[in-house]
Amino acid sequence: MDVHVRRAITEALRVRGVDALTAQADGSARLSDAQLLNRARALNRVLFTHDTDLLAEAAQRQQTGEPFAGLIYAHPLRISLQQCIADLVLLAQATDPRDWCNHVEFLPLR
């Protein structure tokens, strides 16, 4: 979880059995977007964010071929808290982190 993600989302995911790690808990809250994507890749974790700058960094990496572990983006004004949690739980249960390499997914899911 990027630093821009509300704690309520992280807590709701954990209650539902999703292994969610925040940038704050990992000690990476002050990393740049590029460094945060590198850290997520080192941990083999898909990163969830509301940050458009992080989204732009992932898009740049897709264009240049620089690898990242995967990114899920949700604009906080275009998705309800409940829908965001439901979509993240579904993705966590239905996918494997290895499937996410260099992929960006947008929420809400359609």
C-alpha positions as CSV (number, residue, x, y, z in Angstrom):
1,M,0.0,0.0,0.0
2,D,1.3,3.4,-1.0
3,V,1.3,6.2,1.6
4,H,-1.7,7.8,-0.1
5,V,-4.0,4.8,0.7
6,R,-6.5,5.3,3.5
7,R,-5.9,3.1,6.6
8,A,-9.5,1.9,6.4
9,I,-8.7,0.1,3.1
10,T,-5.7,-1.6,4.5
11,E,-7.5,-2.7,7.7
12,A,-10.5,-4.0,5.8
13,L,-8.2,-6.1,3.6
14,R,-6.4,-7.5,6.5
15,V,-9.7,-8.4,8.2
16,R,-10.6,-10.3,5.0
17,G,-7.3,-12.3,5.1
18,V,-5.3,-10.2,2.5
19,D,-1.6,-9.8,3.3
20,A,-1.4,-6.0,3.0
21,L,1.9,-4.2,3.8
22,T,1.9,-0.5,4.0
23,A,4.8,1.7,2.9
24,Q,4.8,3.1,6.4
25,A,5.2,-0.3,8.1
26,D,7.9,-1.3,5.6
27,G,9.9,1.8,6.3
28,S,9.6,3.0,2.7
29,A,7.1,5.8,3.2
30,R,9.7,8.5,2.2
31,L,10.9,6.7,-0.9
32,S,10.5,8.3,-4.3
33,D,7.9,6.7,-6.7
34,A,10.7,5.0,-8.6
35,Q,12.3,3.7,-5.4
36,L,8.9,2.5,-4.1
37,L,8.3,0.5,-7.3
38,N,11.7,-1.0,-6.9
39,R,11.0,-1.9,-3.3
40,A,7.7,-3.5,-4.2
41,R,9.5,-5.5,-6.9
42,A,12.2,-6.6,-4.5
43,L,9.4,-7.9,-2.1
44,N,7.4,-9.4,-5.0
45,R,4.4,-7.4,-4.0
46,V,1.9,-5.6,-6.2
47,L,1.5,-2.0,-5.2
48,F,-1.8,-0.3,-4.7
49,T,-2.1,3.5,-5.0
50,H,-4.2,6.6,-5.5
51,D,-1.2,8.6,-6.7
52,T,-1.2,9.7,-10.3
53,D,2.6,10.3,-10.2
54,L,3.2,6.7,-9.3
55,L,0.8,5.7,-12.1
56,A,2.9,7.8,-14.5
57,E,6.1,6.1,-13.3
58,A,4.6,2.7,-14.0
59,A,3.5,3.8,-17.4
60,Q,7.0,5.1,-18.2
61,R,8.4,1.7,-17.1
62,Q,6.0,-0.1,-19.4
63,Q,7.3,2.0,-22.3
64,T,11.0,1.6,-21.5
65,G,10.8,-2.0,-20.4
66,E,12.1,-1.4,-16.9
67,P,10.4,-4.1,-14.8
68,F,8.1,-3.6,-11.8
69,A,6.0,-6.0,-9.8
70,G,2.6,-4.6,-10.8
71,L,0.4,-1.6,-9.9
72,I,-3.2,-1.2,-9.0
73,Y,-4.6,2.3,-9.3
74,A,-7.8,3.8,-8.1
75,H,-8.8,7.4,-8.3
76,P,-10.2,8.1,-4.8
77,L,-13.1,10.2,-6.2
78,R,-14.2,7.6,-8.7
79,I,-14.6,4.5,-6.5
80,S,-16.4,4.0,-3.2
81,L,-14.5,2.7,-0.2
82,Q,-16.6,-0.5,-0.3
83,Q,-16.1,-1.1,-4.0
84,C,-12.3,-0.5,-3.7
85,I,-12.1,-3.0,-0.9
86,A,-14.2,-5.6,-2.8
87,D,-12.1,-5.2,-5.9
88,L,-8.8,-5.5,-4.1
89,V,-10.0,-8.6,-2.2
90,L,-11.1,-10.2,-5.5
91,L,-7.8,-9.5,-7.1
92,A,-5.8,-10.8,-4.1
93,Q,-7.8,-14.0,-4.1
94,A,-8.0,-14.6,-7.8
95,T,-4.5,-13.8,-8.9
96,D,-0.9,-14.6,-8.2
97,P,1.8,-11.8,-7.7
98,R,3.8,-13.4,-10.6
99,D,0.9,-12.6,-13.0
100,W,1.3,-8.9,-12.3
101,C,4.8,-8.3,-13.6
102,N,4.8,-5.0,-15.6
103,H,1.0,-4.7,-15.4
104,V,-1.2,-1.8,-14.4
105,E,-4.8,-2.4,-13.4
106,F,-7.4,0.3,-12.8
107,L,-10.2,0.2,-10.3
108,P,-13.1,-0.1,-10.3
109,L,-13.1,-3.4,-12.1
110,R,-15.7,-3.7,-14.8
